[in-house]
Structure formats: C-alpha cells, structure tokens
Amino acid sequence: MTADHDGVRSDGGIDALDPPPRDVMDEETLKPETLARNAPRLETVVQLLNNPALARVYVYVCYWGPVAPPEIMEALDISKSTTYEYVDRLVDLGLVDRDDSTRPQQLTADPIVIVEQYAPIVITPTVLHALALQEVDEDVAYFIDRYGIGKLIAALRGAGLHFAGKTTQRMVAADIDVRETEAMMIIYALKPALVVGRDHDPFFEYLFPDVDDEMDLPDLDEISDAPTRSSDLDR
C-alpha cells in the first residue's frame, strides 16, 4: 500500500499507518541532545492535552491577548485563585508571556503548532479550543470520554469538511467510525472552535489545507457560541 502523506486524512489517521522512510530518522535527528532539546515542546503540548481547563485559558490568551487576569476570570467564569494558578503554570511552561510592568499585568501568548506528517497529527490552537470545549459543553465531554482526544481531532477535521460541503454527516460518521447521531452531535458542538479558529488561528490551514476558506460558517458576531473580548470563549 502506498502512503498518502500530502494532507490530513478525514479520519485523523486513526487506522493503521505506514511507517515513515528510514532516512527520516537519521543520526542527527536521534542525537540525545537533539531529543532533549525538543522534549519540552512535546511535554508542553501533552500538559495542555491532559488538562482542558488549562488549555482553555491558554487559548483565550492566545486569541485575545494582551489580556489581564481579571478579564480571564470574568470571561471564562473561573475563580481568582484558579486563574492565577493557571497563568503561573502557563508562564512556567513558556506558553504565556507576562508583562509585570503594567497594572494589572498583561498576558500574551504565541500560537503553537505541531505537525507530524507521517502520523498524521496536527495540533493548533483550533484543536486545543476543541479540546477545551469539554469544560462547558456536555456533548464534547461525552464524545471525548467515549472516544478519546485522537478521534475528537478526527471529528474536528470531519466537521470542517462538512461545513465546506465536501462530506455529509453520514460520511463523517463512517470515516471516524461513530454512530450517525454522534457525528451530527459533535459536528455542531465543534462549530465554535471552527468559527473562532478561522479568524484567529494562524495555523488553521494546517488542519484544513484544502478547505480553510470554503467553510459555510457564520461570522463571530453572528454565533452565540463564539467569544468576544468581553464574553466567554465557549458560550
């Protein structure tokens, strides 16, 4: 079988995968110092994937920064202590920059992207927003609990293709091996992540290289589930 590494498959790569060419893993790539230098980046993403509440704060700062902690507290409806705990963790992880020269302090964050062409795996702020939706959306929480993060990313890709008119809900269900009712549920639950990501995620086209500008989605100010500077990122 010939591998297709030109784009992200609609099933998110959940089936058996072809191994990468041997020459991808060369002596330089496998040097201990190279592996050690790249390890923190992977560990940082793992922390976000394992903590959707932390990812939610990161995505808010990434999309709407510079912002102050009180704005995060109000927009995401979390306590002062939790806000500062998460901000401190994100600063320690190198994901958020904190400017203490102003009062209140101002927070900014650069978007991160990890693209592994042979898995394929794509992690961008849009993916992290989709993950964070489980904190406020029961449908997303149910889907992740039942199928896991990997299939959520596959569903996100399927949702983008659906809103671009490239696939039906039934086709998405077959692609990612879930019931049709579950596909319909998750496609519409993930719409806020697509709406905001299209406008604010500079790496949006990495996940949707073929349809990033073709999705039939409302503008930010037309959807109640999308954030504004003064409202919840996920309401």
C-alpha positions as CSV (number, residue, x, y, z in Angstrom):
1,M,0.0,0.0,0.0
2,T,1.3,3.4,-0.9
3,A,1.0,6.0,1.9
4,D,-0.6,9.4,1.2
5,H,1.3,12.0,3.2
6,D,0.1,15.1,1.3
7,G,-2.7,16.0,3.7
8,V,-4.5,15.2,6.8
9,R,-6.9,12.3,6.3
10,S,-10.5,12.8,7.3
11,D,-10.3,10.0,9.8
12,G,-7.5,11.8,11.5
13,G,-5.1,8.9,11.0
14,I,-6.8,6.5,13.4
15,D,-6.3,3.4,11.2
16,A,-3.1,1.5,10.7
17,L,-0.3,3.8,9.5
18,D,2.5,3.3,7.1
19,P,5.9,3.8,8.8
20,P,8.0,6.8,7.7
21,P,11.0,6.3,5.5
22,R,14.1,5.1,7.4
23,D,16.1,8.2,6.3
24,V,13.7,10.4,8.2
25,M,15.2,9.1,11.5
26,D,18.8,9.9,10.8
27,E,21.8,10.2,13.1
28,E,21.3,13.9,13.6
29,T,17.6,13.6,14.5
30,L,18.4,10.9,17.0
31,K,21.2,12.6,18.8
32,P,20.4,12.7,22.5
33,E,21.0,16.4,22.7
34,T,18.5,17.0,19.8
35,L,15.9,14.8,21.5
36,A,16.5,16.6,24.8
37,R,16.2,20.0,23.1
38,N,12.8,19.1,21.6
39,A,11.4,17.3,24.6
40,P,10.0,20.3,26.4
41,R,7.9,21.3,23.4
42,L,6.2,17.9,23.4
43,E,5.8,17.9,27.1
44,T,4.1,21.3,26.9
45,V,1.5,20.1,24.5
46,V,0.9,17.0,26.5
47,Q,0.2,19.2,29.5
48,L,-2.5,21.1,27.5
49,L,-4.0,17.9,26.1
50,N,-4.2,16.4,29.6
51,N,-5.8,19.5,31.1
52,P,-8.6,21.0,29.1
53,A,-9.2,23.7,31.7
54,L,-5.6,24.9,31.3
55,A,-5.9,24.7,27.5
56,R,-9.0,26.9,27.7
57,V,-7.1,29.7,29.5
58,Y,-4.2,29.3,27.0
59,V,-6.5,29.6,24.0
60,Y,-8.2,32.7,25.5
61,V,-4.9,34.5,26.0
62,C,-3.6,33.3,22.6
63,Y,-6.7,34.6,20.7
64,W,-7.5,37.7,22.7
65,G,-4.2,38.9,24.2
66,P,-2.9,41.1,25.6
67,V,-5.4,40.5,28.4
68,A,-5.3,40.9,32.2
69,P,-6.1,38.1,34.7
70,P,-9.4,39.8,35.8
71,E,-10.6,39.7,32.2
72,I,-9.9,35.9,32.1
73,M,-11.7,35.4,35.3
74,E,-14.8,37.2,34.0
75,A,-14.8,35.8,30.5
76,L,-14.2,32.2,31.5
77,D,-16.1,32.3,34.8
78,I,-13.3,30.9,36.9
79,S,-12.1,31.9,40.3
80,K,-9.3,34.3,41.0
81,S,-7.1,31.6,42.6
82,T,-7.6,29.2,39.7
83,T,-6.9,32.0,37.2
84,Y,-3.6,32.9,38.7
85,E,-2.7,29.2,39.2
86,Y,-3.3,28.5,35.5
87,V,-1.5,31.7,34.4
88,D,1.5,30.8,36.6
89,R,1.6,27.3,35.0
90,L,1.3,28.6,31.5
91,V,4.1,31.1,32.2
92,D,6.3,28.3,33.6
93,L,5.6,26.2,30.5
94,G,6.7,29.1,28.3
95,L,3.3,29.3,26.7
96,V,2.3,32.7,28.1
97,D,4.4,35.9,28.5
98,R,3.6,38.1,31.5
99,D,4.3,41.8,31.5
100,D,4.6,42.9,35.1
101,S,5.4,46.5,34.2
102,T,1.8,47.4,34.0
103,R,-1.1,47.1,36.5
104,P,-2.9,44.9,36.0
105,Q,-0.3,42.7,34.4
106,Q,-0.8,42.0,30.7
107,L,-0.7,38.5,29.3
108,T,0.1,37.4,25.7
109,A,0.7,34.0,24.1
110,D,2.1,32.9,20.8
111,P,0.1,30.2,18.9
112,I,1.8,26.8,18.8
113,V,1.6,24.3,16.1
114,I,2.9,20.7,15.9
115,V,2.5,18.9,12.6
116,E,3.7,15.4,12.2
117,Q,3.3,14.5,8.5
118,Y,3.6,10.7,9.0
119,A,1.1,10.1,11.8
120,P,-0.6,12.4,10.7
121,I,-1.1,14.6,13.8
122,V,-1.9,18.3,13.8
123,I,-2.1,20.3,17.0
124,T,-3.0,24.0,16.6
125,P,-5.0,26.5,18.8
126,T,-8.1,25.3,17.0
127,V,-7.5,21.8,18.1
128,L,-6.8,23.0,21.7
129,H,-10.1,25.0,21.6
130,A,-12.0,22.0,20.5
131,L,-10.5,20.0,23.4
132,A,-11.2,22.8,25.9
133,L,-14.9,22.8,24.9
134,Q,-15.5,19.8,27.1
135,E,-15.3,22.1,30.1
136,V,-18.5,23.8,29.0
137,D,-20.2,21.5,26.5
138,E,-21.6,18.2,27.6
139,D,-21.7,16.8,24.0
140,V,-17.9,17.4,23.6
141,A,-17.3,15.9,27.1
142,Y,-19.3,12.8,26.2
143,F,-17.5,12.4,22.9
144,I,-14.1,12.6,24.4
145,D,-15.0,10.3,27.3
146,R,-16.3,7.7,24.8
147,Y,-13.7,8.0,22.0
148,G,-10.7,10.0,23.2
149,I,-8.7,13.0,22.0
150,G,-7.5,11.5,18.8
151,K,-10.9,10.8,17.5
152,L,-12.0,14.3,18.6
153,I,-9.3,15.7,16.2
154,A,-10.6,13.4,13.5
155,A,-14.2,14.7,14.2
156,L,-12.9,18.3,14.0
157,R,-11.4,17.6,10.6
158,G,-14.6,15.9,9.5
159,A,-16.7,18.9,10.8
160,G,-14.6,21.3,8.7
161,L,-15.1,19.2,5.6
162,H,-18.8,19.0,6.3
163,F,-19.2,22.8,6.6
164,A,-17.2,23.1,3.4
165,G,-19.7,20.9,1.6
166,K,-17.2,18.2,1.0
167,T,-18.8,15.5,3.1
168,T,-22.1,14.6,4.7
169,Q,-22.7,13.8,8.4
170,R,-23.2,10.1,7.4
171,M,-19.8,10.1,5.7
172,V,-18.1,11.7,8.7
173,A,-19.7,9.0,10.9
174,A,-18.3,6.3,8.6
175,D,-14.9,7.9,8.3
176,I,-14.3,8.2,12.1
177,D,-16.4,5.1,13.0
178,V,-19.1,6.6,15.2
179,R,-22.8,6.5,15.1
180,E,-24.6,8.9,12.8
181,T,-26.3,10.7,15.7
182,E,-22.9,11.1,17.4
183,A,-21.4,12.5,14.3
184,M,-24.2,15.1,13.9
185,M,-23.8,16.0,17.6
186,I,-20.1,16.5,17.6
187,I,-20.0,18.3,14.2
188,Y,-22.3,21.1,15.6
189,A,-20.7,21.1,19.0
190,L,-17.3,21.9,17.4
191,K,-18.6,24.7,15.3
192,P,-17.4,27.4,17.8
193,A,-13.9,26.1,17.5
194,L,-14.0,26.4,13.7
195,V,-15.6,29.8,13.7
196,V,-13.0,31.3,16.1
197,G,-10.1,29.4,14.7
198,R,-10.8,30.5,11.1
199,D,-10.4,34.2,12.2
200,H,-7.8,33.9,14.9
201,D,-5.7,30.7,14.4
202,P,-2.8,31.5,12.1
203,F,-2.3,27.7,11.6
204,F,-5.9,27.0,10.7
205,E,-4.9,26.0,7.2
206,Y,-2.6,23.3,8.6
207,L,-5.6,21.4,9.7
208,F,-7.7,22.3,6.6
209,P,-5.2,22.9,3.8
210,D,-7.8,22.2,1.1
211,V,-11.0,23.9,2.5
212,D,-9.8,26.5,5.0
213,D,-11.6,29.3,3.0
214,E,-14.6,27.3,1.9
215,M,-16.5,26.6,5.1
216,D,-20.0,27.9,5.4
217,L,-19.7,29.3,8.9
218,P,-21.2,32.4,10.5
219,D,-19.1,35.4,11.4
220,L,-18.0,35.7,15.0
221,D,-20.7,38.3,15.9
222,E,-23.4,36.0,14.4
223,I,-22.9,33.0,16.6
224,S,-23.7,32.8,20.3
225,D,-21.1,30.1,21.0
226,A,-18.2,32.3,19.8
227,P,-16.2,34.6,22.0
228,T,-16.0,38.3,22.1
229,R,-13.5,40.3,24.2
230,S,-16.0,40.5,27.0
231,S,-17.7,37.1,26.8
232,D,-16.9,33.5,27.5
233,L,-14.7,31.9,24.9
234,D,-17.0,28.9,24.7
235,R,-20.5,30.2,25.5
